Amino acid sequence: MAPLTLLLTRCLLLTTVTRRRDERGDVPGWVLVTVMTAGLVGALYSLAKPQLTDMLSSALDSVH
């Protein structure tokens, strides 16, 4: 094979071969995402608590 063809073939094989991945993941990243999500939910709930309470009360009252 020509050197360029050989190089391109190696590059193609290196990019397409499945590599064994570390299954542990990015723990600090997931912790950050979880904490930020909990913070956003808490902030939105504190702002919308009266409206959510009214919606739930009206929905439960309409059942009876």
Backbone bond lengths (Angstrom), bond angles and torsions (degrees), N, CA, C in turn:
res aa  C-N    CA-C-N  psi(-1)  N-CA   C-N-CA  omega(-1)  CA-C   N-CA-C  phi
1 M - - - 1.449 - - 1.525 109.37 -
2 A 1.300 113.71 151.53 1.461 118.84 176.62 1.527 108.54 -72.23
3 P 1.320 118.00 150.99 1.466 120.12 -177.92 1.534 113.56 -57.20
4 L 1.328 117.44 -38.01 1.461 119.70 179.90 1.530 110.62 -68.28
5 T 1.297 117.30 -41.56 1.459 121.15 178.21 1.523 110.80 -63.50
6 L 1.317 116.19 -41.47 1.457 121.10 178.39 1.535 110.67 -63.39
7 L 1.313 116.51 -42.96 1.460 120.84 178.45 1.523 111.47 -63.23
8 L 1.309 116.80 -45.50 1.468 120.41 179.10 1.522 111.84 -64.62
9 T 1.315 117.06 -37.28 1.462 120.83 177.68 1.524 110.62 -65.33
10 R 1.327 117.06 -42.84 1.465 120.20 178.13 1.529 111.17 -63.67
11 C 1.330 116.34 -43.01 1.473 119.71 178.55 1.522 111.13 -61.54
12 L 1.329 116.24 -42.20 1.458 120.10 179.19 1.523 110.98 -63.92
13 L 1.312 117.52 -42.73 1.461 120.94 179.17 1.526 111.67 -65.96
14 L 1.324 117.20 -39.42 1.460 120.10 -179.69 1.515 112.18 -67.31
15 T 1.327 117.98 -32.82 1.463 120.17 -178.55 1.519 112.55 -83.78
16 T 1.328 118.07 -22.23 1.456 119.85 -177.12 1.525 113.98 -100.61
17 V 1.310 117.99 -16.33 1.463 121.04 179.82 1.526 108.66 -69.95
18 T 1.316 115.87 130.13 1.458 118.91 177.93 1.515 109.32 -74.10
19 R 1.289 114.68 130.11 1.455 119.92 -179.93 1.512 109.72 -102.06
20 R 1.299 114.99 149.22 1.454 119.71 176.53 1.518 108.01 -70.81
21 R 1.319 115.74 124.12 1.450 120.22 -176.12 1.516 110.64 -102.92
22 D 1.293 114.46 152.41 1.455 120.39 176.06 1.522 107.74 -75.95
23 E 1.311 117.95 121.09 1.456 122.24 -174.56 1.525 113.51 -84.51
24 R 1.318 117.34 -2.00 1.458 119.47 -178.53 1.511 112.12 -70.46
25 G 1.307 117.75 -31.25 1.449 121.23 179.65 1.519 112.30 78.38
26 D 1.290 114.31 -171.48 1.453 121.76 -177.96 1.522 108.14 -100.89
27 V 1.326 116.69 87.56 1.464 121.64 -174.34 1.521 112.05 -60.92
28 P 1.324 121.02 -49.07 1.468 118.89 179.13 1.524 112.45 -60.09
29 G 1.315 117.50 -34.86 1.464 120.59 177.04 1.514 111.99 -64.06
30 W 1.328 116.85 -44.00 1.460 120.42 179.64 1.521 111.37 -67.72
31 V 1.328 116.84 -36.32 1.466 119.40 177.07 1.516 109.84 -64.15
32 L 1.320 117.42 -42.81 1.455 121.44 178.79 1.522 110.99 -62.53
33 V 1.312 117.82 -44.34 1.465 121.18 178.90 1.524 110.18 -62.11
34 T 1.328 118.00 -42.60 1.456 121.68 -179.16 1.522 111.41 -65.34
35 V 1.316 116.99 -43.99 1.464 120.67 -179.49 1.524 110.66 -66.63
36 M 1.319 117.03 -41.62 1.462 119.61 179.42 1.530 111.26 -66.63
37 T 1.330 117.35 -38.16 1.455 120.53 177.69 1.528 110.71 -64.41
38 A 1.317 116.43 -43.88 1.468 119.63 178.08 1.527 110.51 -63.09
39 G 1.319 117.71 -38.40 1.455 120.71 177.67 1.510 112.43 -65.13
40 L 1.330 117.07 -42.03 1.466 120.41 177.94 1.520 111.77 -65.17
41 V 1.321 116.76 -42.46 1.468 119.96 178.35 1.516 110.47 -63.11
42 G 1.317 117.54 -42.41 1.464 120.96 178.10 1.521 112.00 -63.08
43 A 1.321 117.30 -42.84 1.464 120.77 179.49 1.525 111.35 -65.82
44 L 1.329 116.84 -44.26 1.468 119.51 178.90 1.525 111.41 -65.96
45 Y 1.324 116.49 -38.32 1.456 119.28 179.18 1.525 111.07 -65.58
46 S 1.328 117.39 -39.77 1.463 119.14 -179.67 1.527 111.07 -66.28
47 L 1.319 117.04 -30.93 1.465 119.76 177.88 1.526 112.58 -78.20
48 A 1.312 117.13 -35.18 1.460 121.29 -172.73 1.522 113.55 -104.55
49 K 1.325 118.52 10.00 1.458 121.17 -175.44 1.528 113.00 -57.62
50 P 1.340 119.78 -46.32 1.475 118.37 -179.98 1.535 112.66 -61.76
51 Q 1.316 116.98 -42.33 1.464 119.74 179.86 1.528 111.59 -66.87
52 L 1.321 116.82 -40.36 1.463 119.98 178.71 1.526 111.52 -66.02
53 T 1.335 116.29 -38.66 1.457 120.17 178.31 1.524 110.71 -64.93
54 D 1.332 117.11 -43.22 1.463 120.64 177.76 1.524 111.72 -63.41
55 M 1.338 116.87 -42.19 1.468 119.97 179.60 1.523 110.97 -63.93
56 L 1.326 117.34 -42.00 1.454 120.04 -179.67 1.529 110.73 -67.74
57 S 1.321 116.79 -41.69 1.461 120.01 178.83 1.515 112.22 -62.78
58 S 1.321 116.44 -43.80 1.471 119.09 179.37 1.524 111.30 -67.04
59 A 1.320 117.09 -35.89 1.466 119.60 178.50 1.530 110.90 -67.61
60 L 1.324 116.66 -41.44 1.466 119.22 178.89 1.523 111.64 -71.02
61 D 1.320 118.32 -33.88 1.462 121.67 177.25 1.529 111.29 -67.76
62 S 1.316 117.58 -33.59 1.472 120.46 -179.06 1.518 111.31 -72.87
63 V 1.321 118.87 -19.07 1.462 122.05 179.43 1.518 110.59 -73.05
64 H 1.318 117.07 -37.97 1.454 120.35 -176.65 1.471 109.94 -76.33
